Each structure stands twice: as C-alpha cells, then as structure tokens.
Amino acid sequence: MTLRPALVVLLGLPAFAQVQPDAVLLRTPDVSKDKIVFRYANDLWLVDKAGGVALPLSSPPGPESNPKFSPDGTRVAFSGGYDGGTDLYVLDLVGGVPRRVTHHPGDELLCDWQPDGKGLVFSSSAWSGQARAARLFRVSPEGGEPEPLPVPYGAFGAVDETGSWLAYTPDASDFRNWKRYQGGLAQDIWLFNLVTFESRRITDHPGSDVFPMWRGPEVFFASDRGTKGRMNLWLYDLQRKSTEPVTEFADSDVRSPSIGPDDIVFESGGKLWRCELETRVTAPVEVVIPGDRPQLSPRTLAWSASAAALVLMLQAGILAGMYVGDRAGPSETQLASYSTDAGTKAEGAFALISFAPQASA
C-alpha cells in the first residue's frame, strides 16, 4: 500500500482573529485643524480628523502620553517614559527623532502649549516638596530651565491667547478611581492673571470641575455636575458669568478632553469623540488600527507525505485561505477563502489543516 496526497482536510472554525483589530481604548487625544493624535498601546498614533486608518507617529521603547499639537500644527509635544522617568519631548510631524525637552529625574506631565508656541505648560511634583502635590511650570520647547508659574499648586493648566490668564486646577482627580466624589479634594477651576497676580474661582460645584480649556472669553471644562452624575463637557462664559452644558453623556464619562482650533476631542467608552465648537455637534471618530506583522505571517502549514506539496494558511487583509504549492515550481492554487466586504469582519477562519492519506492498490 502506498500513500499519496489526494485530499486536504480543512476544519473551519469560528474566527480566532479579526481582520482588523477593534479601535478601542484610545487615550489622551488632541486635535489640530485636520488631524487627531492619540495614545494607543502606549504609542502615539495620527489619524484624520474625520476618522479612518491611523498611522503610528512614535513607537520607541517606553510609553508616551498626553500628546499636544503645536499651535501651527507642525509639531507634537508629549510626555515620554524612555529613560526611567517621564519627561517632555517634541516631535516634528514630518518625521525624525523625538527631542528631549526636560531632564529632571522626577515625572513631568504635559498640560498644553502656550498659544504663541514659545512655551510648554506642564505639571510636576518634583519641586513641590510633596509627592502628591504638583506645581505648574513652563519651559521652552527647545529646552532650558523650567520656570515655575506663580501659583502654589497646580495639576492642570492652560494659558489664554493673550498670554495673561492661566486657568488651572490645584489638584487632579482624573487619575483616581472615584465617581461623583464631593470631598475635600473635589476640584474647582481658578483663573490667575500672570501679570497682575489677580485670581478668582469660576466654579463652585461640590463635585469635580477639571481640564479647563480656553476659547476666547469662554472656558470649556469637564464636570460631573448635572442630574446624570457623569463627566460631561461644560462651558463657562466669562462675559456673562454663566455656565451651560455642552454634552449630555449618560452611560460613560467624558475623559481627557483637549481643544483645537475648531473642535474638542475626548475619550468616552474607550472610543474617540469630536465636538464641533460652532455647531456643538458631537459624534464618534471611527478609527482603524492597522494589524501588526504577526497578523500577516503564516499561521499554519502542512507538508504532504511525499513532501511534494505544501498547504499554507494565511490571514492578511480581508482574505484567509489555503494554498497548495509545488516544491518543484512557484505555482500555487487557492483551495478556500473567506472574503468580506470592505470594513467588515470575516465570519470565520481556517485552522487545523492536514493532508488525509488515501489508500491505493
């Protein structure tokens, strides 16, 4: 009796891998005139403001967070944990190596650029004398000695377009696992004039008011005020001295909001959202994270008994199939495949492939 490769056994199983990974858990976004930068899997990614396929912007060893576009949209500053601590870096969008801005062994958390592009505002507890009490600083994006801002404590701050007013919160609650907290560490937003040293508080909600963002005479911020008890976007008008809601999320919180020329972007429910400032229309940003190299590699292979044919299972793009190749030549034949419409997931995948021996007289 002899064996010959007469039949390939294919076992179709439910899909073990998706054609494209779900774009969820997208963190700390920022928006420019036409792009969004965000953190995914501890790396920085760039996508069109309308959504689409994201491209990796920076992926050195170590985590990146809090990316912020420069006012002219040509650079991105961020906090990077590359050398044991977390420092500030600046990266040109056209490419290149991130340039280190700060060198203190403590951690620095980027808040924002100054509107003139000549400074970066950041917070750090390295100089405060208390590990849990941060202070606000600014430093040139080219590097140099950080300058402390003249407020005793500050966890997040932003400077208005005149360069005179600082909106800030003395502490931060975004990194704590508290919901609807109304204790002594609940945050309010303060304004401080960097020229006259005048200061005043513009919120008095018993809960948390965080992430102040300037737009002319308006200060946008996130707050858990309202009947839903969820973090949403709110607006304080300095001229009318009034507060009004901007978003009304009931199932998930607005987190890490950041303002650009025309929009505010934020994360909610693990996804990115964009709020147009003129219309107040808020919609999710659909982002596709392209698959990494392991998804393009052969998954399974099997030789025939005579070693004359090879069955190879691949998964790449929207195709998963079996190929029989002849060792004597480059020819191949596709035996089976799953294909889908663009943008949808495959209904199944192939696994456990093998040649079945067939008896002959």
Order of alpha helices (4+ residues) and beta strands (2+ residues): beta-beta-beta-beta-beta-beta-beta-beta-beta-beta-beta-beta-beta-beta-beta-beta-beta-beta-beta-beta-beta-beta-beta-beta-beta-beta-beta-beta-beta-beta-beta-beta
